């Protein structure tokens, strides 16, 4: 019985931790990005990076610009806006 309570306490603590900003950042960094509400899907992250010719500084610059212009959006929406803008620049 004590073992079950310990497991429930650990699971509960992890569940609460993943709802914090730090917890979400850790989850993203270890590869659980697709399981976090509002986080950009891994496909969007890698697609934007490829559009920016694998230049991580360029990706970061574009995301900061989106976050500055429209701060209330989720990370996923910022990535999608940045992707649309890069594609529009290349087509136009």
N, C-alpha and C positions, 0 to 999 in steps of 0.2 A: 504494500500500500504506500509506503514511504517513497519507494522508487517511482511509482506512478505520479505522486505529487511532485517529486523533483523534476520529472520529465515535463509535466504540465507547467511548472514554474519556469523552466528553461525556455520552452516553446513560447510561453506568454511574454517573457522578457524579450526574446528575439522579435516577436511580432510587434511589440511596442517600439523597439529600437528602430525597426525598418520604417516606421512612420516619421521619424525625425529626419532633419536635413542631413545630418552626418550619416545616419543609417542608410539613407537613399544613395548618398555619394559612394559609400562603401559597397553597397549592392551593385551599383553601376560599374565600379572599378573591377569587381570580381566576375563580371559577366552576367549579372541578373537584370540587366537594363530592361529587357522586354517584359519583365514582371512588375515593373514599378509604374503606377498610374501617373500619366503625364510625362513620363520620360520618353525621349525619342527612341524609336525602334532601332535596333542594331543595323538594320538594312539602310535606314535613313542616314545614320552616322557614317557608315562606310561609303554610301553613295555620295554624300556631300564631300567627304574627303577625296574621293576619286575625281569629282568634278573640279576640285581645287588642286588637282595634280599632286595629291598626297602632301600638301603644304598645311600642316596643322596650325601654323600661325594664321594663315588665311582663313581657315575654318573658324578659328576663335574670333578673328576680327569681324567676320560676317555675323557670327552669333551675338557678339556684344552689340553690334549695330542694331540687330533685330530686337534684342532685349531693351535697348535704350529707346527705340522708336515705339515699341508696343510691349511694355513691361508686364501686362496682365496675362499674356499668353503662356501656355505651358512650354516646356522644353521641346516637345514634339512639334508644336506649332511653329516655334522659332526655326527649327531645322527645316520644316517644309517651306516656310517663307524664304529662307536662304537658298534652298534648292531651286525654287521657282525663279528667284532673281538671277542666279547664276545661269540657268538655262535661257532666260529671257535675254541676258547680256550676250550670250553666244549666238542666239538666233537673230537678234536685232542688229 
